[in-house]
Amino acid sequence: MLFVIDMQNDYVDPEKGAMVVEGAKEIVPNILQEIRRQEEQGEPIYYTLDKHQSDEGRSAQEDQWGHELYPPLQQALQKHQAIKKDFHSISPEVAAKLRDEYQDDPNRVITVVGAETNVCVLSNAVMLHNSFPLASVRILKEACAGSTEALHQKALDVMKSLKMEIK
């Protein structure tokens, strides 16, 4: 199972994004590779879309663009399921529905990639870990980008201390 977190234009596009996460564009090839790997294994793939507030002065069209998936990921994720979220993490209700659908299984591996390691990746990984306590939660560090390199590393350290696998 794969979760791609918030790889939207506002966070990834270094030229026009309103809240660009440093290094987010550079992790796109690693995320695409993981999507292909998970598809080959027949694993379910989800991606989150954060309903963030946009900057004043932007047109409705610019706001819509900012909320869309970064173009190289649009095609790769088009047949997979989007989860819209209002804050850092998927809601407890969505997490419960996922658990009902897939059941908790000690053989399940839940892989998490995306932006921002120290905010939304961390929050979603914790939510998924709580919802699937028997499963392994794996964070692909080369497919995540944090606010800063130091915060990226600190978030990875926190997730490792929570018994998540950092790969």
Buried (B, 14 or more C-beta within 10 A) or exposed (E): BBBBBBBBBBBBBEEEBBBBBBBBBEBBEBBBBBBEEBBEEEBBBBBBBBEBEBEEEBEEEBBEBBBBBBEBBEEBBEEBEEBEBEEBBBBEEBBEBBBEEBEEEEEBBBBBBBBBBBBBBBBBBBBBBEBBEEBBBBBBBBBBBBBBEEBBBBBBEBBEEEEBBBE
